[in-house]
């Protein structure tokens, strides 16, 4: 059965509109995710780096880190920063050192930032987010060289990153 010219035109128009709508949806999702990742880097991670440098410049004393007291250690770091009028970056969680990165079409990333005098340790980044941040910091994606390095956690499929501050 052959299609009439009118039917073929209608089907062609529908196909064109579907493809255009799909491309618009895809591009919109990419744009939204890019803005979320950029906000995470510029409004959160960079501010942590600046806070560590400011804390060092003001002579802040770092609390003792035993290796298994991550939350209490960071609570004390934030308390000591606040005492020197250094405000921690705004987070989208109740604690300034945790962040929820929720990209469209992706898994929720629960980020934890651990600060030390010479580096930031960032837990819970997806390989995709690590690549974006590494490109911002080092200019190239490489888990083993540069100021921003990482180690993959095979159990959770995330990367634990280290960002050298000084």
Secondary structure by P-SEA (a helix, b strand, c coil): ccccaaaaaaaaaaaaaaaaaaaaaaaaaaaaaaaaaaaaaaccaaaaaaaaaaaaaaccccccccccaaaaaaaaaaaaaaaacccccccccccccbbbbbcccccccbbbbbbcccbbbbccccaaaaaaaaaaaccccccccccbbbbbcccccccccccccc
